[in-house]
Amino acid sequence: MNRVINLLRDSNHALVVTHNNPDGDAVGSLIALGLSLDTLNIKTTLYNESPIPAVYRFLPLVDRVVRHINSANYDIAVILDCGDLLRIGKAVSTISRIPVIINIDHHATNTHFGHYQLIDPSACATAEIIYRLIKMMAVPIDKAIATSIYTGILTDTGSFRFSNTNKAAFEICQELVEVGVDPYNIAKHVYGTYSLGRIKLLNLALDSIEITTNGKLSIMTLTQEMFDETTTRSEDVDGFINYARNIKDVQVTALIQEKRNNTGKPGNPSEFHV
């Protein structure tokens, strides 16, 4: 971790990236690290290919997340919450040319891409690793940083219900509440308000769920026709997978989502992504 910190401190312009169609852990980690690097006066750009889901737009600094980049501008890239570099989306070829790539993640399936890695499958979320990194950088955790980390841990542990919930999740969140985090306010934003279109999309998604004959695998499918019918976008899917995951006896869950091709039309079955 010390080597990563030194690389960040010596950077002229850092790019911080997370996976497309970001969830709460991805957005929270992105914002928390961005705020921390700002505190250290490190020039930083925050990038995500996708629009930030509406439920996370209450987070500080979210308006600074850009959707287009030029690799010539950066000497270091920090990739967050991505098990594989391809998860960052179309910019993968651009970002892969950045001189130093740091991979920070908590998924056991991480491919260990990049020049340096901070990977800990025992962490409840990437936000937990970012919390440790911020502590090691001696950056004071203010309410804005705390809110971002809390959101990442809250959402990735399913409100402290999933098996990845660990002792650190509670200890860190207790500290963040003491800093000034308002759990009710965050929960209200993340879970409390949805557009009518999103509710209609959820209804279609739930109706699409199929279970394998042994009852261990559930599959949820979202087609472009569903998005068009409900006037929604891919960002509205955040959290849907949990409904399929919580079915009794299910051990593995897949979300298959159709993407538009380069013509703007729905793709064929080979263009579905899990």
C-alpha positions, 0 to 999 in steps of 0.5 A: 500500500505504501508503494501505491501511496507514493505513486499517487503523491508523485502523480501529475494527473491521476485518472480514477475509474470504475466499472460501467453501470456502476453500483453504490460501491463503485460510485462511493469508492470513486468519489471517496478517493477523488475527494481524498486526492483533492485534499492532497492537491493531486490533480485528479479526473474521475471517469465512468463510461455510464451515467451515474444512477439517479439514486447516487447523484446525492453524493458529493463531487458526482458532477465531476465524473466525466464520460470521455477521456484522453490517455495523453493527459494522465500518468497514472490510472486507479481502477476501482471495483473491477474484477477485469480491466474490460469492465471499464467499457469502451475506454479500455484500450485508451486506459491500458496505455496509461504508464501506471495502472493500479488495481483496487478491488475486493472480488476473489475473481479479480484477474490481477491486471495492472502494474500494482494491485490492492486486492482483498477478497475478505473486504466487504466492499472496495470502499473498505479498501479505499477507507484503509488507503485514505487512513494510510495517506493520513487524509482526514475523513470529513463528512463528504468522504464518510458519506461516500464510503458509507454508501459503498459499504451499505449497498455492497453488503445489502444493508449489512445482510449479505455474506460479505458483511464483516466486522470491519463493515460495522466498525468503519460505519460506526466511525463514519456516523461519528464523523457526521454521516446520516444513515437515514438520509443515505438510505432514503436516497438509495432505497426510498425514491424511484421513478414510475418507469423504474418500478415498471422496469422492475416488474418486467425484470421480475417477470423474466426470472427463470430458475434452473431445474436444480433451483441453484441458479436464477437468471434475470433478463432485461431486453432493450424493448423493456427499456424502451417500453418503460422509458428507462436506461441501464442506470435504472437497473442498479439493485435489481439483481438482489431480487433474483439473488434472494430467492430461496435455495438460489446460490448463483445469480446472473443478470443478462442485459441487452445492449444497443449496437453501434447503429443504436438498434438492439443487439442480437443475442451475442451482444448480451452481457452478464 
